[in-house]
Amino acid sequence: MPTIDTNTVSTDLMTTMNAKKPAAVDGSVEADTNKFMTLLVTQLKNQDPMNPLDNAQITSQLAQLSTVTGVNKLNTTLESLKTSYQSSEAMQASNMIGHSVLVEGNYVDLSKSQGVMGVDIGTAADSVKLIVTDTTTGKDIDTIDMGAKAAGTYPLLWDGIPDGATEAVKDGRYLIRVEATAKGEALKDAKALSLDSVASITSNAANGVKLNLPTKGIVSMADIKQIL
């Protein structure tokens, strides 16, 4: 009958019950707490017996530990929220691929006597005008008077027919600009919008979610004023 080495069994059992705790990740809340406690214990061991630390000093240091721990936990939580937000934003952006969008721009493309453009107004205006300019001659050919407008984004469909004309100009790209006023003062937060489309998206931790537009180039989600 085989015999059992009770010493070996006892050693293995104690090893299992007292397994070595994995080292804390450097920079983690646990690692910072361990460093702080090690310093505090060392300080207590080496204190002057004739002039020991008083309760107020120990309490102050423990309060510092609590503050550091709280800040580290808050940073961890914020990083987690940031990752979650970027994931959600990337999913939202992916649904925009192939869609037409309005972004800040200074042009309108006329095709078959139709061109889509827009205006973004940051402050309520008494008067808003969108002016179309011929890129070849540099002359203004059409002025669209939108009247008074509240703050917001307004898409517009241009028929390509200049002021005083009965026929549309030839298809092509034309320049646009906005003139908006409130109480006689020109508004600086009124922007012309151009039509573009979302070709693809890129997402990374450093730059977040970006949209790639054929004409405008790389923009952020915030640059998109309207999805059409």
C-alpha positions in Angstrom: 0.0 0.0 0.0 1.5 3.4 -1.1 2.3 5.9 1.6 1.4 9.6 1.5 4.0 12.2 2.4 2.0 14.3 4.8 4.7 17.0 4.8 4.4 17.4 1.0 0.6 17.6 1.2 0.7 20.1 4.0 3.3 22.3 2.1 1.2 22.1 -1.1 -1.9 23.0 0.7 -0.3 26.0 2.5 1.1 27.1 -0.8 -2.3 27.0 -2.5 -4.0 28.8 0.4 -1.3 31.5 0.5 -0.7 31.9 -3.2 1.5 34.9 -4.0 -0.6 37.9 -5.0 0.2 39.1 -8.5 2.2 42.3 -8.6 0.1 45.4 -9.0 0.3 47.1 -12.5 2.6 50.1 -12.4 0.6 53.3 -12.3 -2.5 51.6 -11.1 -4.5 52.7 -8.0 -3.3 49.6 -6.2 0.4 50.2 -7.1 0.2 53.8 -5.9 -1.5 52.8 -2.7 1.1 50.1 -2.0 3.9 52.7 -2.5 2.3 55.2 -0.2 1.7 52.6 2.5 5.3 51.4 2.2 6.6 54.9 2.7 4.3 55.5 5.7 5.3 52.3 7.4 9.0 53.0 6.8 8.5 56.5 8.2 6.8 55.0 11.3 9.5 52.4 11.8 12.3 55.0 11.6 10.7 57.8 13.5 12.4 59.4 16.5 11.1 57.6 19.6 11.6 60.9 21.5 9.6 62.8 18.9 7.1 60.4 17.3 4.5 61.4 14.7 1.4 62.8 16.2 -2.1 61.7 15.2 -2.7 64.8 13.2 0.3 64.1 10.9 -0.7 60.5 10.4 -4.3 61.5 9.6 -3.1 64.1 7.2 -1.0 61.6 5.3 -3.9 59.1 5.2 -6.1 61.9 3.8 -3.5 62.4 1.1 -3.6 58.7 0.3 -7.4 58.9 0.0 -7.1 61.9 -2.3 -4.6 60.2 -4.6 -6.6 57.1 -4.7 -9.8 59.0 -5.5 -8.1 60.9 -8.3 -6.6 57.8 -9.8 -10.0 56.0 -9.7 -11.6 59.1 -11.4 -9.0 59.0 -14.1 -9.6 55.3 -14.8 -13.3 56.0 -15.0 -12.9 58.9 -17.4 -10.6 56.8 -19.6 -13.3 54.1 -19.7 -16.0 56.6 -20.6 -13.8 58.1 -23.3 -13.3 54.6 -24.9 -17.0 53.9 -24.7 -17.9 57.3 -26.2 -15.4 56.8 -29.1 -16.9 53.4 -29.8 -20.4 54.8 -29.9 -19.3 57.7 -32.1 -17.5 55.4 -34.5 -20.7 53.3 -34.9 -22.7 56.4 -35.5 -20.2 57.7 -38.0 -20.2 54.4 -39.9 -23.9 54.8 -40.5 -23.2 58.1 -42.4 -21.0 56.4 -45.1 -22.6 57.1 -48.5 -24.8 59.9 -47.2 -24.7 63.5 -48.4 -23.8 66.1 -45.8 -23.6 69.9 -45.5 -20.2 71.2 -44.2 -18.7 74.7 -44.1 -17.6 75.6 -47.6 -17.6 78.3 -50.2 -18.9 76.5 -53.3 -22.0 75.0 -54.9 -21.9 72.5 -57.7 -24.7 73.0 -60.3 -25.8 69.8 -62.1 -28.8 69.6 -64.4 -29.8 73.1 -63.2 -29.8 72.0 -59.5 -27.4 72.8 -56.8 -27.6 72.1 -53.0 -26.0 74.5 -50.5 -26.9 76.0 -47.2 -26.3 78.5 -44.4 -25.4 78.0 -40.8 -26.3 80.9 -38.5 -24.9 81.0 -35.0 -26.9 84.1 -33.9 -30.4 85.2 -34.9 -30.2 87.6 -37.9 -32.5 90.4 -39.1 -31.3 89.8 -42.7 -29.6 86.8 -44.4 -28.4 86.8 -48.0 -26.6 84.0 -49.9 -24.6 85.3 -52.8 -23.5 83.2 -55.8 -20.4 84.3 -57.8 -19.2 83.1 -61.2 -15.7 81.6 -60.8 -14.7 82.7 -64.3 -15.6 86.3 -64.3 -15.6 86.9 -60.5 -19.0 88.6 -60.8 -21.9 88.0 -58.5 -24.7 86.4 -60.5 -27.4 85.7 -58.0 -28.5 86.8 -54.5 -30.9 84.7 -52.5 -32.6 86.8 -49.9 -33.6 84.6 -47.0 -35.0 87.4 -44.8 -34.8 87.2 -41.0 -33.6 83.9 -39.6 -33.3 82.4 -36.2 -30.0 80.7 -35.3 -29.8 77.3 -37.0 -28.9 75.4 -40.2 -30.8 76.0 -43.4 -30.3 73.9 -46.6 -31.1 75.5 -49.9 -31.8 74.3 -53.4 -30.5 76.6 -56.2 -32.0 76.5 -59.6 -29.1 78.1 -61.3 -31.1 81.0 -62.7 -29.3 84.3 -62.1 -31.0 87.6 -61.0 -33.1 89.0 -63.9 -32.5 85.9 -66.1 -35.0 83.3 -67.4 -32.5 80.5 -68.1 -30.1 78.6 -65.8 -26.4 79.1 -66.2 -24.3 76.2 -67.4 -23.5 73.4 -65.0 -20.3 73.7 -62.9 -18.9 75.0 -59.7 -19.8 78.4 -58.4 -18.6 80.3 -55.3 -21.0 81.3 -52.5 -20.8 83.5 -49.5 -23.1 84.7 -46.7 -24.0 88.2 -45.7 -25.9 88.3 -42.4 -26.7 91.3 -40.2 -28.4 91.9 -36.8 -29.3 95.5 -35.7 -27.2 96.8 -38.6 -24.1 94.9 -37.6 -22.5 92.2 -39.7 -22.5 88.7 -38.0 -19.3 86.8 -38.0 -20.9 83.4 -37.1 -22.9 83.1 -40.3 -21.2 80.5 -42.6 -22.0 79.2 -46.1 -22.4 75.4 -46.4 -21.4 73.2 -49.3 -22.7 69.7 -50.2 -20.3 66.8 -49.8 -20.5 63.1 -49.0 -19.0 60.7 -46.5 -16.7 58.3 -48.2 -15.2 56.6 -45.2 -14.3 57.0 -41.5 -11.1 56.6 -39.4 -11.0 56.0 -35.7 -8.1 55.9 -33.2 -7.5 56.8 -29.6 -5.3 59.8 -30.4 -7.5 61.6 -32.9 -10.9 60.1 -32.2 -13.4 59.6 -35.0 -12.8 61.4 -38.3 -14.9 61.5 -41.5 -13.3 61.4 -44.9 -15.1 63.6 -47.5 -14.1 63.6 -51.2 -14.0 67.5 -51.5 -13.6 68.8 -48.0 -11.2 66.2 -46.8 -10.9 65.0 -43.2 -13.4 66.5 -40.8 -14.8 65.7 -37.3 -18.3 64.8 -36.4 -18.8 68.3 -35.1 -18.0 69.8 -38.6 -21.1 68.1 -40.1 -23.9 70.6 -40.0 -26.6 68.5 -41.5 -27.1 65.0 -43.0 -29.2 64.9 -46.1 
